[in-house]
Amino acid sequence: MNHHHDHPESPVDDAHMIAMLDADALVAGTLLDDLADLVAEHAPHPVRSVVDLGAGTGTGTRALAARFPDAHVTAVDSSPAMLDRIRAASPGLDGRLTLCAADLDAGWPDGVGPGDVVWSALALHHVSEPAAFLGTLKDHLTPDGVVALVEMDAHPCYLPHDLGLGEPGLEERLHAAIDTGDMDPHPDWTATLADHGYDVVARQQVTITPSDTDATRHLAHLFLAHVADRVATPLSPSDAAVLAELLGDGPASVRHRDDLDYRATRSVWIARR
């Protein structure tokens, strides 16, 4: 799924995020295509313009382009590395795709829109004032246009409660230790959309069923490394040792475990002005 902080990050962060987004799309299987179908049920006909805000590696961009073959698609992201990845991974969209480097904290990107469909997956919560941005966004929808927002409901889980080493419940402790600053990484946009005059026409929660075991192992490794880099307080020596084993390449590594238990849901809101 699309996910990228709308603030510049280091090349290392970009490389890790690119790998994580691409692995996430493999694990999620048909999720993006299914969500694009849901959007199509509520979008105007025909759809001529699609805007993907916080497009990441473009997995959502391509799903929307496939679902709306007559539309021009604009992918917006603050990271040049992400936009380069979209360009490299989307050769079939030549002539239908515009890439736009923009930080959403600065407001609606210059020269973009209006959109028949405006899509933002796992990105809007990174904007410093997301409620205000939703108010601005409404002015950049076509008269019958829709906005589709997708968010995680909680951090995805990969590990069994008892790993057979260390104290049970490591993953819960890791999640609790993540530093998210002032950001709510799992927002519920229902009230915010209503407060800004949107009509929420669809609201669904989708459970992700992993489609590829090797991709799930790979994503678990990437995600745990991502979490380990963002814990706000030091782990106990025992938890730190277990995490090192999980991220290593030994028999306890998530790269090799057969007991991973992937649990993840996403919520989607579709609203019109």
N, C-alpha and C positions, 0 to 999 in steps of 0.2 A: 504494500500500500504506500501511497504518497506520504512522505513525512520529512519535513526539513524545517529546522529553525529558520525563521525569517530574519536572521542576523548572521553576519559573516562568521564562518568557522574556519579552523585551520585545515590545511590540506589533508592532514591525518584524519581529522574528524569527518571531513567530506568523504574520504575513501572508505572509512568504516561505515558511515551512514549509507553510502551507495551500495556496499555489499549487503547491508542489513535490509535495505528496502527491496533489493532484487530477490533476496532469499525469502523475505516475507511474502512477496507476490507468488513465488513458487509454492510456498506452504499453503497459502490461501486458496489456491486452485482457481475455481470459477467465480470467486467472490466478486471481483471487480466487474465481470461481465454481468453477473446477476444484479448488482447495484445499478449498472448502466441501464439495464432493462427496466428497473424500478423507476429510474429517473424518466425514461421514455414514456412511461404511463402517464406522467403528469406534465411533461414538457409541451410547449406549443408545437404545432405542425405547420410547416416543416421547421426543423431546427437548422438555422443557418450559421449560428455563432455559438461556440463553446469556449469558456474561459476556465482554466484549471489554475487555481491559486495555491501556491506552495506545492508545485508540481513534483518536486523530488526528482526521481529518476524517470518519471513519465509513464509509470505503469497505468495510472488512471487516465492520463492523456490519451494513451493508445486505445484503452477500452472504450472511452467515449468517442474517439474518432471512428472506431469500428462500428459502434452502435448508431452513430449519426453520420453516415457516409457523405452527406451533402453539406456538412458543416465545415467552416473554417475553425481551427482550434488554436487557441493562444495559451501557451504554457508559461506561467509566471513563477519565478523563483529568485531568491536573492543570491544564490550560489552559482558562480560561473561553472564550477565542476558539475553541478547537477544539470545545468543547461547543456553542457557538452555531452553528458551521458544521454540526455533525451535526444539530442541531434544524432548521436552515433547509433542509438537503438531504434530510430524511427525513420529508416530510409524510405519506407513506403508512403510517408506523409508529405513528401516534397510537394510544395505548392499549396498544401492545406494547413501547414503548421507555421505559427509564428512563435519565436522564443523571446521572452521579455525578462530582462534582469531588473528586478525591483524589490525594494524592501517595503512590505505592507505597513510597517509602522509609519511610513510617509504618506499613507492614504492609498486611494485607488491609483493603480499605475497609469501614468500618462499614456494616452493614445490607445488604450485597451477598452474594448466594449463598444456599445452595450452587448450583453450576452443573452441569448435565449436560454442557455444553461450556464450557470456559474457553479463550479464544483470546488470544494475544498475538503481534502481528506487528511486528517491528522495534522493539520497545519494551523488552523485559525487560532487555536489556543496559545500559539507562540506569539501572536500579535500582542503588543503591549496594552492596547485598548480594544479588545475584540468586539465589545458591545458597540462602541462608537463606529468601528469599521463596518459592522453589519448595517448600521444606519446609512453609512455612505454607500455600501454595496447596493442597497435597494434602488438607488438612483441610477445604477448602471445595469439594471435588468431591462430588457425589452418589456413592453406593456403586459404581455402574457408570460414573461420569462420566469424561470424557477431557479432557486438556489438549492444546492444539495450539500449538506455538511455531514461528514463522517468522522467519528471519534472512537477511540478505545473506551471501554467502560471501566477498565482497570488495567494494570500492568499484565501482559500475558504471562502465563505460568508454564514452566517446562518440566520441573523436577517433582518427583514423588516426595511426599511429606518426610518419609524416612529414607535417606539415601543409603543406609547401611554403613555410614561412617559419619563421625561427628554427631552433634546434637540435632535431632529432627527439627524441621521447620526453618531450615536455612533460607529458603527462597522468600518466605514471609519476612524474615529479618532483613534481607537485602532490600526488598521493596520498601520497607519502612525507613530504611537509612538513606534512600535516594534524596538528593538535594534538588528540589524543583523550584527553589526561590519563591517568588510571588505568583508563579504560574500554576493554574489548575490544569494538570495534564489530562484529566478525564471529565470535561465539562458536560453539563446537560444544557443544551441551547434552547430548550422549549420555551421557557419564560422570556429569555432574551429576545428571541424571534418575535414572540407576541408583543412584547413591550415596544418593539420597533415597527409595529404595524404589519408584520408578515402574517399570512394565513398558512399555518402548518397543514399541509395536505397529506403528509405521510410521515409516520414515525415508526421505525422498526428496529429491533435488536436482532442481530444475526450471530449465530454461533459458528465459529470457524472449525471445520473438520480438516485436519492436516491431510494433504494429498500426496506427500512425498516424505518418506522416513528420513532419507539422507539429508534432504533440504531442512527438515525439522531439526536434526542434530546440528547442522551447520548454523541455522538461525539461533538455536539455543546457545551455541558457543559465542556468536557475535553479540547476542543480547546480554549474556552474563558479563562479557568483557565490557560492554557499554555501561552496565550497571556498576560494575566494580570500579570503573573510572569516575563514577559520580556519587559514591557514598559520601554522606556528609560527616559521618562520625567513624572513627576507626572500628574495624571489626574486632571481635575477640580473637585471640591467637588461634583457637580451635576453628572458628568460622573462616578465618583467613587461610588456614592450611587446607581446609576442605575446598574452598573456592579455587585455590591454586591447583589442586588435583583435578577439579572439574574443568579447568581451563588448560590443563596440560595435555599430554598425548598418551598418558598411561591408561591402564584398564578402567580407571574410575572416570576418565574424561567423558564429557557429554558427547564428544565426537564418536564414542564407541558404545555408549550405554543403550541397553534394550528396554529400559524401564522409564523412558521419558513419558511424561503425561501432560501433553499440550492442552492448555485451557485458555481460550480467548474469545471474547465477543466484541462486536462493533455495533455502535448505534448510528443510524442514519436519520436525518431530518430532511424533508423536502418541503420547501415553502415558496409561496409566490407573493409578490408585492401587493 
